[in-house]
Amino acid sequence: MKRLVAHKTILLYAPEGVRGPGKGWFERFQLQTFHPSFISLSDRYQIPILPVVCLGNEYLHPWAFNLQKLAKTFSLPFLPLSVLIIIFILFPSMGVWAMKTRLRYYIQPLDLPSSENSQQQKAALHNNRSTAYQRAQAFREKLQKQINSLLIAEKKG
């Protein structure tokens, strides 16, 4: 991580982890629990967080649901299944590329890292996983409200 920060690399981080793509069609607009590591990294390296909401990607694999028991049998984090799988098996060239989607990206306001004054306060913040978890979930709730309002605006317009 230090090397990436030193080279000023742009990092793409998915705080839901594999829980995000594994949630299936019926929970497609519901953000899952965020892992607190992105908050810790932001504070440790003083990197701002630029949240981006993408709507429309749920149509890349529509009506999918997660077969959790079968996924565990094959040691997979999730196993999506949908009625379109039959079509993709019969016509593999269709794949994702055949799905009509309109991806819409919404860039949210920049979230700046915690700027504690003393080095001891910074060390305490990094070591306090509970605080990072609470901040990550508050961040998730804020994004969930934004997603909900974007969905309402799209239905009206």
Buried (B, 14 or more C-beta within 10 A) or exposed (E): EEEEBEEEEEEEEEBBBEBBBBBBBEBBEEBBEBBBBBBBBBBBBEBEBEBEBEBEEBBBBEBBBBBBEEBEEEEBEBBBBBEBEEEBEEEEEEEEEEEEEEEEEEEEEEBEBBEBEEEEEBEEBBEEEEBBBEBBBEBBEEBBEBBEEBEEEEEEE
